[in-house]
Amino acid sequence: MKCPFCGSLDTQVIDSRVNEVGDAIRRRRRCAACDKRFTTWETAELRPPQIVKTNGTREDFSETKLREGFRRALHKRPVSTELVDAAVDRIRQRLLTLGEREIPAREVGELVMNELKKLDKVAYIRFASVYRSFQDVEDFRDVIRDIDQ
């Protein structure tokens, strides 16, 4: 690790501690050249997979786009921000645990639908109507029957 004060590459770790949550390590370091001390943090870098859209293009996973989808489906619905945050976190965590570099957008859409189904039935139907490109009233009936089961 390069010293932030003098730029020397000769630094030593003098103390290491795991943070309270257990997801990072704090290291106290001392520079052998200038004798100054500094702190570094070590955390795991987890990258969500890229999303493969139906037209074949790829884009980085966007939590902002995910939240926007929830916001549109839940417009004027009595669902708290905390519940939406928890749903977004579950989806993000699920994508990370898959360990895949790429995932089809359809899978992300299904994860969103599963979360919306638990949060609010009307929002679920709204999202499903756009996501599955409903063509007529029968498509709505099918989804409503699915909810009632």
C-alpha positions as CSV (number, residue, x, y, z in Angstrom):
1,M,0.0,0.0,0.0
2,K,1.4,3.4,-1.0
3,C,1.8,6.0,1.7
4,P,-0.6,8.9,1.1
5,F,2.0,11.3,2.7
6,C,5.3,10.5,1.0
7,G,4.4,8.0,-1.7
8,S,6.6,5.3,-0.4
9,L,5.6,1.7,-1.1
10,D,7.2,0.4,2.2
11,T,4.3,0.4,4.6
12,Q,3.5,-2.0,7.4
13,V,0.2,-3.1,8.9
14,I,0.3,-2.5,12.7
15,D,-3.3,-3.4,13.6
16,S,-6.3,-5.0,11.9
17,R,-9.9,-5.1,13.1
18,V,-13.1,-6.3,11.6
19,N,-15.9,-3.7,11.7
20,E,-19.1,-4.3,13.8
21,V,-21.1,-5.6,10.9
22,G,-18.4,-8.0,9.8
23,D,-18.2,-6.9,6.2
24,A,-15.0,-4.8,6.3
25,I,-11.6,-4.8,7.8
26,R,-9.9,-1.7,9.2
27,R,-6.1,-1.7,9.0
28,R,-3.8,0.8,10.7
29,R,-0.6,1.2,8.7
30,R,2.8,2.8,9.4
31,C,5.0,4.2,6.7
32,A,8.6,3.0,7.1
33,A,10.0,6.0,5.2
34,C,8.2,8.9,6.9
35,D,6.9,7.1,10.0
36,K,3.4,8.5,9.6
37,R,0.3,6.4,10.3
38,F,-2.9,6.0,8.2
39,T,-5.9,3.9,8.0
40,T,-7.1,1.7,5.1
41,W,-10.4,-0.2,4.7
42,E,-10.7,-3.6,3.0
43,T,-14.2,-4.6,1.7
44,A,-15.4,-7.1,-0.8
45,E,-16.3,-5.7,-4.2
46,L,-19.5,-7.2,-5.4
47,R,-20.6,-6.4,-8.9
48,P,-24.1,-7.1,-10.0
49,P,-24.4,-8.9,-13.3
50,Q,-25.0,-7.1,-16.6
51,I,-28.6,-7.1,-17.8
52,V,-29.2,-8.6,-21.3
53,K,-32.2,-6.9,-22.8
54,T,-34.6,-8.7,-25.1
55,N,-33.0,-7.0,-28.2
56,G,-29.6,-8.5,-27.2
57,T,-28.1,-5.3,-25.9
58,R,-26.3,-5.3,-22.5
59,E,-26.4,-2.6,-19.8
60,D,-25.1,-2.4,-16.3
61,F,-27.6,-3.2,-13.5
62,S,-29.2,0.1,-12.4
63,E,-30.8,0.3,-8.9
64,T,-32.2,3.6,-10.0
65,K,-34.1,2.0,-12.9
66,L,-35.3,-0.7,-10.6
67,R,-36.6,1.8,-8.1
68,E,-38.3,3.8,-10.9
69,G,-40.1,0.6,-12.0
70,F,-41.4,0.1,-8.4
71,R,-42.3,3.8,-8.2
72,R,-44.4,3.7,-11.4
73,A,-46.2,0.5,-10.4
74,L,-46.9,1.8,-6.9
75,H,-48.0,5.3,-7.9
76,K,-50.7,6.5,-5.4
77,R,-50.6,3.1,-3.6
78,P,-50.3,2.8,0.2
79,V,-46.8,1.2,0.3
80,S,-44.1,2.7,2.4
81,T,-40.7,3.6,1.1
82,E,-39.1,1.2,3.6
83,L,-41.0,-1.7,2.1
84,V,-39.9,-0.7,-1.4
85,D,-36.3,-0.3,-0.2
86,A,-36.4,-3.8,1.3
87,A,-37.8,-5.3,-1.9
88,V,-35.1,-3.6,-4.0
89,D,-32.4,-4.8,-1.6
90,R,-33.8,-8.4,-1.9
91,I,-33.6,-8.2,-5.7
92,R,-30.1,-6.8,-5.7
93,Q,-29.0,-9.4,-3.2
94,R,-30.5,-12.2,-5.3
95,L,-28.7,-10.9,-8.4
96,L,-25.4,-10.9,-6.5
97,T,-25.9,-14.4,-5.1
98,L,-26.6,-15.8,-8.5
99,G,-22.9,-15.2,-9.3
100,E,-23.6,-14.7,-13.0
101,R,-21.9,-12.1,-15.1
102,E,-25.0,-11.6,-17.2
103,I,-28.7,-12.1,-16.6
104,P,-31.7,-11.7,-18.9
105,A,-33.9,-8.7,-18.3
106,R,-36.8,-11.1,-18.1
107,E,-35.5,-12.7,-14.9
108,V,-35.2,-9.3,-13.3
109,G,-38.7,-8.5,-14.4
110,E,-39.9,-11.8,-12.8
111,L,-38.1,-10.9,-9.5
112,V,-39.9,-7.5,-9.6
113,M,-43.2,-9.1,-10.2
114,N,-42.7,-11.5,-7.3
115,E,-41.9,-8.6,-4.9
116,L,-44.9,-6.5,-6.2
117,K,-47.2,-9.4,-5.7
118,K,-46.3,-9.4,-2.0
119,L,-46.4,-5.7,-1.6
120,D,-49.6,-4.6,-3.5
121,K,-51.9,-6.5,-5.9
122,V,-52.9,-3.4,-7.9
123,A,-49.2,-2.5,-8.4
124,Y,-48.5,-6.1,-9.4
125,I,-51.3,-6.0,-12.1
126,R,-50.1,-2.6,-13.3
127,F,-46.5,-3.8,-13.7
128,A,-47.6,-7.1,-15.3
129,S,-49.8,-5.3,-17.9
130,V,-46.8,-3.4,-19.2
131,Y,-44.2,-6.1,-18.6
132,R,-46.1,-8.8,-20.3
133,S,-47.6,-6.4,-23.0
134,F,-51.3,-7.2,-22.3
135,Q,-53.4,-7.1,-25.5
136,D,-56.9,-7.4,-24.2
137,V,-59.1,-7.8,-21.1
138,E,-58.6,-11.6,-21.0
139,D,-54.9,-11.0,-20.1
140,F,-56.0,-9.0,-17.1
141,R,-58.4,-11.7,-16.1
142,D,-55.7,-14.3,-16.2
143,V,-53.4,-12.3,-13.9
144,I,-56.3,-11.6,-11.5
145,R,-57.1,-15.3,-11.4
146,D,-53.5,-16.0,-10.7
147,I,-53.5,-13.6,-7.7
148,D,-56.7,-15.1,-6.2
149,Q,-55.2,-18.6,-6.2
